[in-house]
Amino acid sequence: MSHTLGVRQAQKLQTRQALLDAGLRLLENQSLSSLGLREVTRAVGVAPAGFYRHFQGIGDLGVALVQEALGSLHAMIQAILDEQDDAAEVIQRTVDVIAGHVRGHRAHIRFIARERHGGVQLVREAIAAELDQFATEVSAALGAQPLSAGWSADDLRMLAELYVDRMLMTATAFMEAPAGDTGAEARIARTARRQLFLMYLGRRHWLDGQVVP
């Protein structure tokens, strides 16, 4: 009996993943709000009623895609923030990680970029929650670094949100570059490194006695 249940569970997970993969493919050239449930089930070869064994609706499928797109980044970003190398090396590593993630998940990044301000509230909220969690994690990591001595919690949060927003914009830029265009990728990477280094310099001098509005 347990073997049968195991097989059924594996088949259920396989079908769920097939629905996610089909949805992502169909979203390459359209928004989630225009995606029909029957389009997804037809692509997988299951009855429309079978969709509801895995998702409550298209919005729920979109939330699962958000988790699939961004969930794996938490550990990678944390590992970078925990590095003790100099700023230039950490910035280089950050940009390399973003570029590599986009190469392996271009469709996911396209989905996030489009749906961050898209028409499906459930998905907008899921993306916002993931980015908020990123900001929380980045803020905590920055606060543990000696360079943040004397910083207020509000200022650390502000800096963390700047970093998260810049990383997302960099990922979007890599995604929009023609696949395989190494020249375009190199230009995007250089700009991203310079932007992050400018933020680093601002961080170093934030508490230099200036009056901040």
Secondary structure by P-SEA (a helix, b strand, c coil): caaaaaaaaaaaaaaaaaaaaaaaaaacccccccccaaaaaaaacccccccccccccaaaaaaaaaaaacccaaaaaaaaaaccccaaaaaaaaaaaaaaaaaacaaaaaaaaaacccccaaaaaaaaaaaaaaaaaaaaaaaaccccccccaaaaaaaaaaaaaaaaaaaaaaaaccccaaaaaaaaaaaaaaaaaaaaaaaaacccccccc
